[in-house]
Amino acid sequence: MADKEQFKGKFNAAKGKVREAFGRATGDEEQVARGQVEQMEGRAQSFVGKVKDKAKDVGDKASRTAEGVAGAVKDASRSETPER
């Protein structure tokens, strides 16, 4: 699932691309530079979103694994306990 941060990053990168193109079309080097910076910031923001998304996936997987281990230990302890 895409994180909000990823969406914002892609939007900012696209905005930077438009600004850079506008700057090139008008000969405004400052706009070109600003556009390039926005693109880099957007890519970094998108990367942060991907890292957050991956960390959430790893956390969810660890949680499911821990629940599975706890269930297995509980089942094993029941089967090894002598009945009265």
For each residue, the residues with C-beta under 8 A, 3 or more apart:
1: 53
2: 6 7 49 53
3: 6 7 49 50 52 53
4: 7 8 49
5: 8 9 45 46 48 49 52
6: 2 3 9 10 45 46 49 50 53
7: 2 3 4 10 11 49
8: 4 5 11 12 42 45 46 49
9: 5 6 12 13 42 43 44 45 46 47 48 49
10: 6 7 13 14 42 46
11: 7 8 14 15 42
12: 8 9 15 16 38 39 41 42 45
13: 9 10 16 17 38 39 41 42 43 46
14: 10 11 17 18 42
15: 11 12 18 19 38 42
16: 12 13 19 20 34 35 36 37 38 39 40 41 42
17: 13 14 20 21 35 39
18: 14 15 21 22 35
19: 15 16 22 23 31 34 35 38
20: 16 17 23 24 31 32 34 35 36 39
21: 17 18 24 25 35
22: 18 19 25 26 28 31 35
23: 19 20 26 27 28 29 30 31 32 33 34 35
24: 20 21 27 32
25: 21 22
26: 22 23 31
27: 23 24
28: 22 23 31 32
29: 23 32 33
30: 23 33 34
31: 19 20 22 23 26 28 34 35
32: 20 23 24 28 29 35 36
33: 23 29 30 36 37
34: 16 19 20 23 30 31 37 38
35: 16 17 18 19 20 21 22 23 31 32 38 39
36: 16 20 32 33 39 40
37: 16 33 34 40 41
38: 12 13 15 16 19 34 35 41 42
39: 12 13 16 17 20 35 36 42 43
40: 16 36 37 43 44
41: 12 13 16 37 38 44 45
42: 8 9 10 11 12 13 14 15 16 38 39 45 46
43: 9 13 39 40 46 47
44: 9 40 41 47 48
45: 5 6 8 9 12 41 42 48 49
46: 5 6 8 9 10 13 42 43 49 50
47: 9 43 44 50 51
48: 5 9 44 45 51 52
49: 2 3 4 5 6 7 8 9 45 46 52 53
50: 3 6 46 47 53 54
51: 47 48 54 55
52: 3 5 48 49 55 56
53: 1 2 3 6 49 50 56 57
54: 50 51 57 58
55: 51 52 58 59
56: 52 53 59 60
57: 53 54 60 61
58: 54 55 61 62
59: 55 56 62 63
60: 56 57 63 64
61: 57 58 64 65
62: 58 59 65 66
63: 59 60 66 67
64: 60 61 67 68
65: 61 62 68 69
66: 62 63 69 70
67: 63 64 70 71
68: 64 65 71 72
69: 65 66 72 73
70: 66 67 73 74
71: 67 68 74 75
72: 68 69 75 76
73: 69 70 76 77
74: 70 71 77 78
75: 71 72 78 79
76: 72 73 79 80
77: 73 74 80 81
78: 74 75 81
79: 75 76
80: 76 77
81: 77 78
82:
83:
84:
